[in-house]
Amino acid sequence: MFFSFFSFSLLYYFISKMAAKAKARTLIVRLVSSAGTGFFYTTTRRRALGTKLQLMKHDPIVNQHVLFVEGKK
């Protein structure tokens, strides 16, 4: 009885380790305004992209297009 439980739990352990999920190809990132207003957008980017994302977008607090850079979550 003990042997069958032990072998089942050991088998389950190995299967769960082999069937681990892969990392997602995309990340959700926060784009923070460089105007210093604290306004941010959230968007997705590919994980393979080596550099941080930088976009020109509208900041409604200063009512201008400013550079938004990828910041910490």
N, CA, C, O and CB atoms as a CASP TS submission, in Angstrom:
PFRMAT TS
TARGET T0000
AUTHOR 0000-0000-0000
METHOD Language model
MODEL 1
PARENT N/A
ATOM      1  N   MET     1       0.832  -1.194   0.000  1.00  0.00           N
ATOM      2  CA  MET     1       0.000   0.000   0.000  1.00  0.00           C
ATOM      3  C   MET     1       0.870   1.249   0.000  1.00  0.00           C
ATOM      4  O   MET     1       0.626   2.181  -0.766  1.00  0.00           O
ATOM      5  CB  MET     1      -0.943   0.003   1.210  1.00  0.00           C
ATOM      6  N   PHE     2       1.875   1.266   0.852  1.00  0.00           N
ATOM      7  CA  PHE     2       2.763   2.433   0.916  1.00  0.00           C
ATOM      8  C   PHE     2       3.530   2.615  -0.390  1.00  0.00           C
ATOM      9  O   PHE     2       3.733   3.737  -0.853  1.00  0.00           O
ATOM     10  CB  PHE     2       3.748   2.292   2.085  1.00  0.00           C
ATOM     11  N   PHE     3       3.954   1.488  -0.978  1.00  0.00           N
ATOM     12  CA  PHE     3       4.744   1.567  -2.197  1.00  0.00           C
ATOM     13  C   PHE     3       3.939   2.167  -3.350  1.00  0.00           C
ATOM     14  O   PHE     3       4.478   2.951  -4.132  1.00  0.00           O
ATOM     15  CB  PHE     3       5.256   0.185  -2.579  1.00  0.00           C
ATOM     16  N   SER     4       2.674   1.816  -3.465  1.00  0.00           N
ATOM     17  CA  SER     4       1.859   2.352  -4.558  1.00  0.00           C
ATOM     18  C   SER     4       1.634   3.853  -4.368  1.00  0.00           C
ATOM     19  O   SER     4       1.647   4.599  -5.347  1.00  0.00           O
ATOM     20  CB  SER     4       0.502   1.611  -4.639  1.00  0.00           C
ATOM     21  N   PHE     5       1.429   4.309  -3.137  1.00  0.00           N
ATOM     22  CA  PHE     5       1.268   5.744  -2.889  1.00  0.00           C
ATOM     23  C   PHE     5       2.567   6.487  -3.169  1.00  0.00           C
ATOM     24  O   PHE     5       2.559   7.565  -3.763  1.00  0.00           O
ATOM     25  CB  PHE     5       0.815   5.995  -1.441  1.00  0.00           C
ATOM     26  N   PHE     6       3.685   5.903  -2.736  1.00  0.00           N
ATOM     27  CA  PHE     6       4.983   6.541  -2.944  1.00  0.00           C
ATOM     28  C   PHE     6       5.301   6.672  -4.428  1.00  0.00           C
ATOM     29  O   PHE     6       5.755   7.726  -4.872  1.00  0.00           O
ATOM     30  CB  PHE     6       6.085   5.749  -2.241  1.00  0.00           C
ATOM     31  N   SER     7       5.070   5.614  -5.198  1.00  0.00           N
ATOM     32  CA  SER     7       5.384   5.658  -6.622  1.00  0.00           C
ATOM     33  C   SER     7       4.447   6.637  -7.342  1.00  0.00           C
ATOM     34  O   SER     7       4.873   7.334  -8.263  1.00  0.00           O
ATOM     35  CB  SER     7       5.275   4.245  -7.245  1.00  0.00           C
ATOM     36  N   PHE     8       3.177   6.693  -6.930  1.00  0.00           N
ATOM     37  CA  PHE     8       2.241   7.637  -7.543  1.00  0.00           C
ATOM     38  C   PHE     8       2.656   9.075  -7.262  1.00  0.00           C
ATOM     39  O   PHE     8       2.636   9.908  -8.168  1.00  0.00           O
ATOM     40  CB  PHE     8       0.817   7.390  -7.032  1.00  0.00           C
ATOM     41  N   SER     9       3.030   9.380  -6.023  1.00  0.00           N
ATOM     42  CA  SER     9       3.418  10.747  -5.697  1.00  0.00           C
ATOM     43  C   SER     9       4.727  11.127  -6.383  1.00  0.00           C
ATOM     44  O   SER     9       4.901  12.272  -6.800  1.00  0.00           O
ATOM     45  CB  SER     9       3.550  10.915  -4.186  1.00  0.00           C
ATOM     46  N   LEU    10       5.635  10.181  -6.498  1.00  0.00           N
ATOM     47  CA  LEU    10       6.892  10.433  -7.198  1.00  0.00           C
ATOM     48  C   LEU    10       6.642  10.663  -8.681  1.00  0.00           C
ATOM     49  O   LEU    10       7.239  11.562  -9.273  1.00  0.00           O
ATOM     50  CB  LEU    10       7.866   9.264  -6.999  1.00  0.00           C
ATOM     51  N   LEU    11       5.787   9.884  -9.277  1.00  0.00           N
ATOM     52  CA  LEU    11       5.430  10.052 -10.681  1.00  0.00           C
ATOM     53  C   LEU    11       4.757  11.407 -10.897  1.00  0.00           C
ATOM     54  O   LEU    11       5.077  12.106 -11.859  1.00  0.00           O
ATOM     55  CB  LEU    11       4.503   8.910 -11.145  1.00  0.00           C
ATOM     56  N   TYR    12       3.844  11.779 -10.030  1.00  0.00           N
ATOM     57  CA  TYR    12       3.163  13.068 -10.135  1.00  0.00           C
ATOM     58  C   TYR    12       4.152  14.229 -10.015  1.00  0.00           C
ATOM     59  O   TYR    12       4.018  15.234 -10.714  1.00  0.00           O
ATOM     60  CB  TYR    12       2.079  13.185  -9.056  1.00  0.00           C
ATOM     61  N   TYR    13       5.131  14.094  -9.143  1.00  0.00           N
ATOM     62  CA  TYR    13       6.149  15.129  -8.971  1.00  0.00           C
ATOM     63  C   TYR    13       6.934  15.350 -10.261  1.00  0.00           C
ATOM     64  O   TYR    13       7.134  16.489 -10.684  1.00  0.00           O
ATOM     65  CB  TYR    13       7.103  14.754  -7.834  1.00  0.00           C
ATOM     66  N   PHE    14       7.376  14.262 -10.883  1.00  0.00           N
ATOM     67  CA  PHE    14       8.158  14.385 -12.112  1.00  0.00           C
ATOM     68  C   PHE    14       7.334  14.926 -13.265  1.00  0.00           C
ATOM     69  O   PHE    14       7.843  15.713 -14.062  1.00  0.00           O
ATOM     70  CB  PHE    14       8.742  13.046 -12.493  1.00  0.00           C
ATOM     71  N   ILE    15       6.088  14.530 -13.373  1.00  0.00           N
ATOM     72  CA  ILE    15       5.223  15.037 -14.447  1.00  0.00           C
ATOM     73  C   ILE    15       4.967  16.522 -14.260  1.00  0.00           C
ATOM     74  O   ILE    15       4.972  17.267 -15.240  1.00  0.00           O
ATOM     75  CB  ILE    15       3.886  14.268 -14.485  1.00  0.00           C
ATOM     76  N   SER    16       4.746  16.974 -13.038  1.00  0.00           N
ATOM     77  CA  SER    16       4.471  18.391 -12.803  1.00  0.00           C
ATOM     78  C   SER    16       5.703  19.240 -13.086  1.00  0.00           C
ATOM     79  O   SER    16       5.567  20.381 -13.528  1.00  0.00           O
ATOM     80  CB  SER    16       3.999  18.613 -11.364  1.00  0.00           C
ATOM     81  N   LYS    17       6.888  18.719 -12.846  1.00  0.00           N
ATOM     82  CA  LYS    17       8.104  19.467 -13.144  1.00  0.00           C
ATOM     83  C   LYS    17       8.341  19.559 -14.647  1.00  0.00           C
ATOM     84  O   LYS    17       8.803  20.589 -15.136  1.00  0.00           O
ATOM     85  CB  LYS    17       9.306  18.819 -12.463  1.00  0.00           C
ATOM     86  N   MET    18       8.034  18.503 -15.378  1.00  0.00           N
ATOM     87  CA  MET    18       8.263  18.509 -16.819  1.00  0.00           C
ATOM     88  C   MET    18       7.217  19.355 -17.535  1.00  0.00           C
ATOM     89  O   MET    18       7.509  19.917 -18.591  1.00  0.00           O
ATOM     90  CB  MET    18       8.250  17.082 -17.366  1.00  0.00           C
ATOM     91  N   ALA    19       6.035  19.457 -17.002  1.00  0.00           N
ATOM     92  CA  ALA    19       4.947  20.151 -17.684  1.00  0.00           C
ATOM     93  C   ALA    19       4.801  21.590 -17.204  1.00  0.00           C
ATOM     94  O   ALA    19       3.701  22.142 -17.241  1.00  0.00           O
ATOM     95  CB  ALA    19       3.643  19.404 -17.476  1.00  0.00           C
ATOM     96  N   ALA    20       5.890  22.206 -16.757  1.00  0.00           N
ATOM     97  CA  ALA    20       5.817  23.588 -16.300  1.00  0.00           C
ATOM     98  C   ALA    20       5.549  24.506 -17.480  1.00  0.00           C
ATOM     99  O   ALA    20       5.996  24.247 -18.597  1.00  0.00           O
ATOM    100  CB  ALA    20       7.117  23.998 -15.579  1.00  0.00           C
ATOM    101  N   LYS    21       4.814  25.584 -17.221  1.00  0.00           N
ATOM    102  CA  LYS    21       4.460  26.518 -18.292  1.00  0.00           C
ATOM    103  C   LYS    21       5.679  27.307 -18.735  1.00  0.00           C
ATOM    104  O   LYS    21       6.589  27.578 -17.951  1.00  0.00           O
ATOM    105  CB  LYS    21       3.347  27.474 -17.835  1.00  0.00           C
ATOM    106  N   ALA    22       5.674  27.664 -19.994  1.00  0.00           N
ATOM    107  CA  ALA    22       6.735  28.505 -20.534  1.00  0.00           C
ATOM    108  C   ALA    22       6.436  29.961 -20.196  1.00  0.00           C
ATOM    109  O   ALA    22       5.298  30.312 -19.882  1.00  0.00           O
ATOM    110  CB  ALA    22       6.875  28.311 -22.070  1.00  0.00           C
ATOM    111  N   LYS    23       7.467  30.807 -20.262  1.00  0.00           N
ATOM    112  CA  LYS    23       7.254  32.229 -20.015  1.00  0.00           C
ATOM    113  C   LYS    23       6.459  32.830 -21.166  1.00  0.00           C
ATOM    114  O   LYS    23       6.555  32.373 -22.305  1.00  0.00           O
ATOM    115  CB  LYS    23       8.604  32.968 -19.838  1.00  0.00           C
ATOM    116  N   ALA    24       5.686  33.842 -20.863  1.00  0.00           N
ATOM    117  CA  ALA    24       4.895  34.512 -21.885  1.00  0.00           C
ATOM    118  C   ALA    24       5.812  35.268 -22.839  1.00  0.00           C
ATOM    119  O   ALA    24       6.870  35.752 -22.439  1.00  0.00           O
ATOM    120  CB  ALA    24       3.872  35.469 -21.245  1.00  0.00           C
ATOM    121  N   ARG    25       5.405  35.365 -24.088  1.00  0.00           N
ATOM    122  CA  ARG    25       6.208  36.083 -25.076  1.00  0.00           C
ATOM    123  C   ARG    25       6.045  37.589 -24.954  1.00  0.00           C
ATOM    124  O   ARG    25       6.892  38.343 -25.433  1.00  0.00           O
ATOM    125  CB  ARG    25       5.835  35.640 -26.475  1.00  0.00           C
ATOM    126  N   THR    26       4.982  38.033 -24.329  1.00  0.00           N
ATOM    127  CA  THR    26       4.752  39.462 -24.170  1.00  0.00           C
ATOM    128  C   THR    26       4.729  39.831 -22.699  1.00  0.00           C
ATOM    129  O   THR    26       4.410  39.006 -21.844  1.00  0.00           O
ATOM    130  CB  THR    26       3.444  39.879 -24.846  1.00  0.00           C
ATOM    131  N   LEU    27       5.070  41.079 -22.414  1.00  0.00           N
ATOM    132  CA  LEU    27       5.041  41.625 -21.063  1.00  0.00           C
ATOM    133  C   LEU    27       4.116  42.824 -21.023  1.00  0.00           C
ATOM    134  O   LEU    27       4.005  43.549 -22.012  1.00  0.00           O
ATOM    135  CB  LEU    27       6.457  42.015 -20.592  1.00  0.00           C
ATOM    136  N   ILE    28       3.462  43.043 -19.922  1.00  0.00           N
ATOM    137  CA  ILE    28       2.693  44.261 -19.716  1.00  0.00           C
ATOM    138  C   ILE    28       3.624  45.250 -19.041  1.00  0.00           C
ATOM    139  O   ILE    28       4.168  44.973 -17.972  1.00  0.00           O
ATOM    140  CB  ILE    28       1.393  44.005 -18.860  1.00  0.00           C
ATOM    141  N   VAL    29       3.811  46.427 -19.680  1.00  0.00           N
ATOM    142  CA  VAL    29       4.738  47.422 -19.165  1.00  0.00           C
ATOM    143  C   VAL    29       4.007  48.730 -18.928  1.00  0.00           C
ATOM    144  O   VAL    29       2.942  48.977 -19.494  1.00  0.00           O
ATOM    145  CB  VAL    29       5.916  47.627 -20.132  1.00  0.00           C
ATOM    146  N   ARG    30       4.591  49.557 -18.088  1.00  0.00           N
ATOM    147  CA  ARG    30       4.041  50.873 -17.782  1.00  0.00           C
ATOM    148  C   ARG    30       4.918  51.924 -18.449  1.00  0.00           C
ATOM    149  O   ARG    30       6.132  51.951 -18.252  1.00  0.00           O
ATOM    150  CB  ARG    30       3.953  51.110 -16.238  1.00  0.00           C
ATOM    151  N   LEU    31       4.295  52.781 -19.232  1.00  0.00           N
ATOM    152  CA  LEU    31       4.999  53.889 -19.876  1.00  0.00           C
ATOM    153  C   LEU    31       4.751  55.142 -19.048  1.00  0.00           C
ATOM    154  O   LEU    31       3.611  55.591 -18.926  1.00  0.00           O
ATOM    155  CB  LEU    31       4.528  54.088 -21.365  1.00  0.00           C
ATOM    156  N   VAL    32       5.809  55.709 -18.479  1.00  0.00           N
ATOM    157  CA  VAL    32       5.708  56.851 -17.576  1.00  0.00           C
ATOM    158  C   VAL    32       6.110  58.109 -18.326  1.00  0.00           C
ATOM    159  O   VAL    32       7.080  58.102 -19.084  1.00  0.00           O
ATOM    160  CB  VAL    32       6.594  56.653 -16.315  1.00  0.00           C
ATOM    161  N   SER    33       5.370  59.184 -18.118  1.00  0.00           N
ATOM    162  CA  SER    33       5.631  60.449 -18.796  1.00  0.00           C
ATOM    163  C   SER    33       6.964  61.038 -18.347  1.00  0.00           C
ATOM    164  O   SER    33       7.283  61.041 -17.158  1.00  0.00           O
ATOM    165  CB  SER    33       4.493  61.443 -18.531  1.00  0.00           C
ATOM    166  N   SER    34       7.742  61.538 -19.314  1.00  0.00           N
ATOM    167  CA  SER    34       9.017  62.179 -18.978  1.00  0.00           C
ATOM    168  C   SER    34       8.815  63.633 -18.576  1.00  0.00           C
ATOM    169  O   SER    34       9.772  64.306 -18.193  1.00  0.00           O
ATOM    170  CB  SER    34       9.985  62.094 -20.160  1.00  0.00           C
ATOM    171  N   ALA    35       7.566  64.133 -18.658  1.00  0.00           N
ATOM    172  CA  ALA    35       7.281  65.497 -18.221  1.00  0.00           C
ATOM    173  C   ALA    35       7.231  65.596 -16.700  1.00  0.00           C
ATOM    174  O   ALA    35       7.198  66.698 -16.152  1.00  0.00           O
ATOM    175  CB  ALA    35       5.962  65.978 -18.818  1.00  0.00           C
ATOM    176  N   GLY    36       7.224  64.471 -16.023  1.00  0.00           N
ATOM    177  CA  GLY    36       7.228  64.475 -14.560  1.00  0.00           C
ATOM    178  C   GLY    36       5.865  64.654 -13.930  1.00  0.00           C
ATOM    179  O   GLY    36       5.768  64.997 -12.752  1.00  0.00           O
ATOM    180  N   THR    37       4.808  64.427 -14.695  1.00  0.00           N
ATOM    181  CA  THR    37       3.458  64.606 -14.161  1.00  0.00           C
ATOM    182  C   THR    37       2.958  63.376 -13.420  1.00  0.00           C
ATOM    183  O   THR    37       1.993  63.461 -12.660  1.00  0.00           O
ATOM    184  CB  THR    37       2.501  64.946 -15.279  1.00  0.00           C
ATOM    185  N   GLY    38       3.596  62.247 -13.630  1.00  0.00           N
ATOM    186  CA  GLY    38       3.146  61.009 -13.003  1.00  0.00           C
ATOM    187  C   GLY    38       2.116  60.271 -13.824  1.00  0.00           C
ATOM    188  O   GLY    38       1.669  59.195 -13.429  1.00  0.00           O
ATOM    189  N   PHE    39       1.726  60.829 -14.967  1.00  0.00           N
ATOM    190  CA  PHE    39       0.755  60.172 -15.840  1.00  0.00           C
ATOM    191  C   PHE    39       1.434  58.995 -16.531  1.00  0.00           C
ATOM    192  O   PHE    39       2.610  59.083 -16.887  1.00  0.00           O
ATOM    193  CB  PHE    39       0.170  61.172 -16.887  1.00  0.00           C
ATOM    194  N   PHE    40       0.703  57.889 -16.727  1.00  0.00           N
ATOM    195  CA  PHE    40       1.286  56.710 -17.355  1.00  0.00           C
ATOM    196  C   PHE    40       0.255  55.995 -18.206  1.00  0.00           C
ATOM    197  O   PHE    40      -0.949  56.117 -17.984  1.00  0.00           O
ATOM    198  CB  PHE    40       1.852  55.760 -16.300  1.00  0.00           C
ATOM    199  N   TYR    41       0.737  55.262 -19.165  1.00  0.00           N
ATOM    200  CA  TYR    41      -0.043  54.337 -19.965  1.00  0.00           C
ATOM    201  C   TYR    41       0.466  52.934 -19.664  1.00  0.00           C
ATOM    202  O   TYR    41       1.615  52.760 -19.256  1.00  0.00           O
ATOM    203  CB  TYR    41       0.055  54.671 -21.495  1.00  0.00           C
ATOM    204  N   THR    42      -0.391  51.930 -19.865  1.00  0.00           N
ATOM    205  CA  THR    42       0.073  50.550 -19.819  1.00  0.00           C
ATOM    206  C   THR    42      -0.099  49.966 -21.211  1.00  0.00           C
ATOM    207  O   THR    42      -1.092  50.233 -21.887  1.00  0.00           O
ATOM    208  CB  THR    42      -0.704  49.709 -18.744  1.00  0.00           C
ATOM    209  N   THR    43       0.865  49.174 -21.631  1.00  0.00           N
ATOM    210  CA  THR    43       0.833  48.552 -22.945  1.00  0.00           C
ATOM    211  C   THR    43       1.610  47.247 -22.886  1.00  0.00           C
ATOM    212  O   THR    43       2.190  46.908 -21.854  1.00  0.00           O
ATOM    213  CB  THR    43       1.415  49.499 -24.029  1.00  0.00           C
ATOM    214  N   THR    44       1.622  46.522 -23.984  1.00  0.00           N
ATOM    215  CA  THR    44       2.364  45.274 -24.041  1.00  0.00           C
ATOM    216  C   THR    44       3.543  45.428 -24.979  1.00  0.00           C
ATOM    217  O   THR    44       3.515  46.218 -25.922  1.00  0.00           O
ATOM    218  CB  THR    44       1.461  44.116 -24.491  1.00  0.00           C
ATOM    219  N   ARG    45       4.585  44.650 -24.699  1.00  0.00           N
ATOM    220  CA  ARG    45       5.735  44.598 -25.594  1.00  0.00           C
ATOM    221  C   ARG    45       6.265  43.181 -25.614  1.00  0.00           C
ATOM    222  O   ARG    45       5.996  42.389 -24.711  1.00  0.00           O
ATOM    223  CB  ARG    45       6.840  45.597 -25.159  1.00  0.00           C
ATOM    224  N   ARG    46       7.027  42.868 -26.660  1.00  0.00           N
ATOM    225  CA  ARG    46       7.617  41.532 -26.764  1.00  0.00           C
ATOM    226  C   ARG    46       8.732  41.375 -25.732  1.00  0.00           C
ATOM    227  O   ARG    46       9.450  42.328 -25.430  1.00  0.00           O
ATOM    228  CB  ARG    46       8.162  41.279 -28.195  1.00  0.00           C
ATOM    229  N   ARG    47       8.866  40.188 -25.207  1.00  0.00           N
ATOM    230  CA  ARG    47       9.925  39.913 -24.238  1.00  0.00           C
ATOM    231  C   ARG    47      11.294  39.959 -24.905  1.00  0.00           C
ATOM    232  O   ARG    47      12.278  40.328 -24.264  1.00  0.00           O
ATOM    233  CB  ARG    47       9.706  38.547 -23.574  1.00  0.00           C
ATOM    234  N   ALA    48      11.373  39.592 -26.183  1.00  0.00           N
ATOM    235  CA  ALA    48      12.641  39.524 -26.894  1.00  0.00           C
ATOM    236  C   ALA    48      13.225  40.905 -27.195  1.00  0.00           C
ATOM    237  O   ALA    48      14.401  41.011 -27.543  1.00  0.00           O
ATOM    238  CB  ALA    48      12.461  38.758 -28.178  1.00  0.00           C
ATOM    239  N   LEU    49      12.434  41.943 -27.068  1.00  0.00           N
ATOM    240  CA  LEU    49      12.913  43.293 -27.342  1.00  0.00           C
ATOM    241  C   LEU    49      13.990  43.638 -26.315  1.00  0.00           C
ATOM    242  O   LEU    49      13.745  43.591 -25.110  1.00  0.00           O
ATOM    243  CB  LEU    49      11.741  44.331 -27.302  1.00  0.00           C
ATOM    244  N   GLY    50      15.182  43.985 -26.800  1.00  0.00           N
ATOM    245  CA  GLY    50      16.312  44.178 -25.893  1.00  0.00           C
ATOM    246  C   GLY    50      16.274  45.489 -25.129  1.00  0.00           C
ATOM    247  O   GLY    50      16.667  45.534 -23.963  1.00  0.00           O
ATOM    248  N   THR    51      15.806  46.556 -25.764  1.00  0.00           N
ATOM    249  CA  THR    51      15.825  47.863 -25.124  1.00  0.00           C
ATOM    250  C   THR    51      14.474  48.183 -24.503  1.00  0.00           C
ATOM    251  O   THR    51      13.475  47.516 -24.773  1.00  0.00           O
ATOM    252  CB  THR    51      16.213  48.944 -26.130  1.00  0.00           C
ATOM    253  N   LYS    52      14.462  49.206 -23.676  1.00  0.00           N
ATOM    254  CA  LYS    52      13.204  49.625 -23.076  1.00  0.00           C
ATOM    255  C   LYS    52      12.377  50.402 -24.097  1.00  0.00           C
ATOM    256  O   LYS    52      12.922  51.090 -24.960  1.00  0.00           O
ATOM    257  CB  LYS    52      13.458  50.482 -21.815  1.00  0.00           C
ATOM    258  N   LEU    53      11.077  50.284 -23.986  1.00  0.00           N
ATOM    259  CA  LEU    53      10.156  50.910 -24.919  1.00  0.00           C
ATOM    260  C   LEU    53      10.083  52.407 -24.664  1.00  0.00           C
ATOM    261  O   LEU    53       9.999  52.838 -23.514  1.00  0.00           O
ATOM    262  CB  LEU    53       8.766  50.279 -24.809  1.00  0.00           C
ATOM    263  N   GLN    54      10.113  53.214 -25.740  1.00  0.00           N
ATOM    264  CA  GLN    54       9.969  54.662 -25.666  1.00  0.00           C
ATOM    265  C   GLN    54       9.013  55.098 -26.761  1.00  0.00           C
ATOM    266  O   GLN    54       9.216  54.766 -27.929  1.00  0.00           O
ATOM    267  CB  GLN    54      11.346  55.382 -25.802  1.00  0.00           C
ATOM    268  N   LEU    55       7.970  55.840 -26.397  1.00  0.00           N
ATOM    269  CA  LEU    55       6.974  56.293 -27.361  1.00  0.00           C
ATOM    270  C   LEU    55       6.623  57.751 -27.102  1.00  0.00           C
ATOM    271  O   LEU    55       6.645  58.218 -25.963  1.00  0.00           O
ATOM    272  CB  LEU    55       5.711  55.416 -27.296  1.00  0.00           C
ATOM    273  N   MET    56       6.298  58.466 -28.186  1.00  0.00           N
ATOM    274  CA  MET    56       5.750  59.811 -28.059  1.00  0.00           C
ATOM    275  C   MET    56       4.241  59.672 -27.973  1.00  0.00           C
ATOM    276  O   MET    56       3.603  59.177 -28.902  1.00  0.00           O
ATOM    277  CB  MET    56       6.177  60.736 -29.260  1.00  0.00           C
ATOM    278  N   LYS    57       3.668  60.112 -26.854  1.00  0.00           N
ATOM    279  CA  LYS    57       2.221  60.024 -26.658  1.00  0.00           C
ATOM    280  C   LYS    57       1.736  61.300 -25.991  1.00  0.00           C
ATOM    281  O   LYS    57       2.534  62.120 -25.537  1.00  0.00           O
ATOM    282  CB  LYS    57       1.840  58.777 -25.805  1.00  0.00           C
ATOM    283  N   HIS    58       0.438  61.458 -25.938  1.00  0.00           N
ATOM    284  CA  HIS    58      -0.163  62.660 -25.376  1.00  0.00           C
ATOM    285  C   HIS    58      -0.262  62.555 -23.861  1.00  0.00           C
ATOM    286  O   HIS    58      -0.746  61.555 -23.331  1.00  0.00           O
ATOM    287  CB  HIS    58      -1.546  62.902 -25.982  1.00  0.00           C
ATOM    288  N   ASP    59       0.193  63.583 -23.174  1.00  0.00           N
ATOM    289  CA  ASP    59       0.053  63.690 -21.724  1.00  0.00           C
ATOM    290  C   ASP    59      -1.042  64.717 -21.453  1.00  0.00           C
ATOM    291  O   ASP    59      -0.820  65.907 -21.677  1.00  0.00           O
ATOM    292  CB  ASP    59       1.418  64.098 -21.031  1.00  0.00           C
ATOM    293  N   PRO    60      -2.209  64.303 -20.981  1.00  0.00           N
ATOM    294  CA  PRO    60      -3.327  65.242 -20.813  1.00  0.00           C
ATOM    295  C   PRO    60      -3.102  66.262 -19.702  1.00  0.00           C
ATOM    296  O   PRO    60      -3.784  67.286 -19.674  1.00  0.00           O
ATOM    297  CB  PRO    60      -4.591  64.479 -20.531  1.00  0.00           C
ATOM    298  N   ILE    61      -2.183  66.018 -18.802  1.00  0.00           N
ATOM    299  CA  ILE    61      -1.964  66.960 -17.706  1.00  0.00           C
ATOM    300  C   ILE    61      -1.265  68.213 -18.220  1.00  0.00           C
ATOM    301  O   ILE    61      -1.616  69.323 -17.820  1.00  0.00           O
ATOM    302  CB  ILE    61      -1.134  66.306 -16.581  1.00  0.00           C
ATOM    303  N   VAL    62      -0.273  68.050 -19.108  1.00  0.00           N
ATOM    304  CA  VAL    62       0.402  69.212 -19.700  1.00  0.00           C
ATOM    305  C   VAL    62      -0.154  69.535 -21.077  1.00  0.00           C
ATOM    306  O   VAL    62       0.243  70.527 -21.689  1.00  0.00           O
ATOM    307  CB  VAL    62       1.907  68.964 -19.794  1.00  0.00           C
ATOM    308  N   ASN    63      -1.080  68.698 -21.575  1.00  0.00           N
ATOM    309  CA  ASN    63      -1.751  68.886 -22.864  1.00  0.00           C
ATOM    310  C   ASN    63      -0.746  68.998 -24.019  1.00  0.00           C
ATOM    311  O   ASN    63      -0.870  69.867 -24.881  1.00  0.00           O
ATOM    312  CB  ASN    63      -2.634  70.140 -22.819  1.00  0.00           C
ATOM    313  N   GLN    64       0.238  68.114 -24.018  1.00  0.00           N
ATOM    314  CA  GLN    64       1.248  68.076 -25.068  1.00  0.00           C
ATOM    315  C   GLN    64       1.644  66.631 -25.338  1.00  0.00           C
ATOM    316  O   GLN    64       1.393  65.734 -24.532  1.00  0.00           O
ATOM    317  CB  GLN    64       2.486  68.918 -24.676  1.00  0.00           C
ATOM    318  N   HIS    65       2.269  66.432 -26.495  1.00  0.00           N
ATOM    319  CA  HIS    65       2.891  65.148 -26.769  1.00  0.00           C
ATOM    320  C   HIS    65       4.271  65.159 -26.129  1.00  0.00           C
ATOM    321  O   HIS    65       5.078  66.050 -26.393  1.00  0.00           O
ATOM    322  CB  HIS    65       2.975  64.865 -28.306  1.00  0.00           C
ATOM    323  N   VAL    66       4.539  64.170 -25.293  1.00  0.00           N
ATOM    324  CA  VAL    66       5.827  64.068 -24.617  1.00  0.00           C
ATOM    325  C   VAL    66       6.337  62.639 -24.757  1.00  0.00           C
ATOM    326  O   VAL    66       5.597  61.739 -25.152  1.00  0.00           O
ATOM    327  CB  VAL    66       5.713  64.476 -23.115  1.00  0.00           C
ATOM    328  N   LEU    67       7.587  62.448 -24.434  1.00  0.00           N
ATOM    329  CA  LEU    67       8.200  61.125 -24.487  1.00  0.00           C
ATOM    330  C   LEU    67       7.775  60.316 -23.268  1.00  0.00           C
ATOM    331  O   LEU    67       7.871  60.781 -22.133  1.00  0.00           O
ATOM    332  CB  LEU    67       9.742  61.233 -24.561  1.00  0.00           C
ATOM    333  N   PHE    68       7.307  59.104 -23.519  1.00  0.00           N
ATOM    334  CA  PHE    68       6.960  58.168 -22.460  1.00  0.00           C
ATOM    335  C   PHE    68       7.976  57.051 -22.491  1.00  0.00           C
ATOM    336  O   PHE    68       8.232  56.479 -23.550  1.00  0.00           O
ATOM    337  CB  PHE    68       5.506  57.620 -22.621  1.00  0.00           C
ATOM    338  N   VAL    69       8.560  56.729 -21.353  1.00  0.00           N
ATOM    339  CA  VAL    69       9.575  55.686 -21.279  1.00  0.00           C
ATOM    340  C   VAL    69       9.059  54.559 -20.384  1.00  0.00           C
ATOM    341  O   VAL    69       8.248  54.777 -19.483  1.00  0.00           O
ATOM    342  CB  VAL    69      10.926  56.254 -20.740  1.00  0.00           C
ATOM    343  N   GLU    70       9.545  53.367 -20.654  1.00  0.00           N
ATOM    344  CA  GLU    70       9.149  52.215 -19.865  1.00  0.00           C
ATOM    345  C   GLU    70       9.700  52.326 -18.465  1.00  0.00           C
ATOM    346  O   GLU    70      10.902  52.522 -18.281  1.00  0.00           O
ATOM    347  CB  GLU    70       9.617  50.926 -20.518  1.00  0.00           C
ATOM    348  N   GLY    71       8.843  52.204 -17.484  1.00  0.00           N
ATOM    349  CA  GLY    71       9.263  52.289 -16.087  1.00  0.00           C
ATOM    350  C   GLY    71       8.962  51.005 -15.359  1.00  0.00           C
ATOM    351  O   GLY    71       8.544  50.016 -15.959  1.00  0.00           O
ATOM    352  N   LYS    72       9.177  51.027 -14.065  1.00  0.00           N
ATOM    353  CA  LYS    72       8.902  49.860 -13.238  1.00  0.00           C
ATOM    354  C   LYS    72       7.405  49.724 -13.030  1.00  0.00           C
ATOM    355  O   LYS    72       6.661  50.704 -13.072  1.00  0.00           O
ATOM    356  CB  LYS    72       9.632  49.958 -11.883  1.00  0.00           C
ATOM    357  N   LYS    73       6.979  48.490 -12.806  1.00  0.00           N
ATOM    358  CA  LYS    73       5.559  48.233 -12.572  1.00  0.00           C
ATOM    359  C   LYS    73       5.149  48.735 -11.212  1.00  0.00           C
ATOM    360  O   LYS    73       3.985  48.609 -10.832  1.00  0.00           O
ATOM    361  CB  LYS    73       5.245  46.746 -12.699  1.00  0.00           C
TER
END
